[in-house]
């Protein structure tokens, strides 16, 4: 595991120092959880942006719509 040293604003520093109030064993656990949640949120936003671009492309391309419809027709039915 890598170690990083950085400065925090006072309000963020106070938040981290209150790790026990939020149910964390130590400040490291709070920061790790916060970073994991930030990464997840950023990845989710990226996926949503990508989906929106694909939806826009799909809407503008009749050939792509026809290809999707043809694929649905060949999809196994129960």
N, C-alpha and C positions, 0 to 999 in steps of 0.2 A: 504494500500500500504506500502510495506517495504521500509526502507531507508538504503542505503549502502554508505560507505565511502571508497574511494580507491584513489590511486595515479595514475596519467597519465603521460606519456612521454610528453616532451615539445611540440612536433609536434602535438600530439593528443589533448593536452590541448588548443593549439592555434586554432585548427580546431573547437573544441567545443565552444570556445569563439566567433567564427564567426557565431554562429547559425542564426543570422538575415540575413546574406548574403545568406543563403540557404533557407530562407523563413520560419524559425521556430520562434515561439513566445518566446521560452526560451531554455536554454541549455538542460533542462530535456526532452523537446519534441524531440530535435535532438537525444539525447542518446536513448530514448525509440524507436524511429524509426530505429535507427541503430541496436539496439538489436533485434528488431522484424525481420528486414531484414536478420540479421545473422542467427537467428533461422530458418527462412524460407529456407535460402540457405543450412544450415546444414541438415535440414530435406529432402530437395530435393536431396542432394548428397547421403544421406542414402537410399532414395528410388531408385535412379539410380543404386547404388551398388547392392541393393537387386534384382532389375530387371535383371541386368547383371548376377547375380548368378542363378536366375531362368531360364534365357535363356540358360545358359551353361548347367544346369541340363536337361532342355528340349532337348537340342541338343544331349546329351549323353544317353538319356533313350527312346528307341523305344516304350516301354509300355506306357509311358506318352504321347508320340506323338499320339499313337493310341487312347488313352482315349480322348485326345483333339479333334481329328478328329471325333470320335463317338459323342461327345457332339455337334459339329458343325452340324452334320447330323440331329440331333434331334432338332436343333434350329428352332423356328418358322419362316416360310418364309412368306413374305408379299403377 
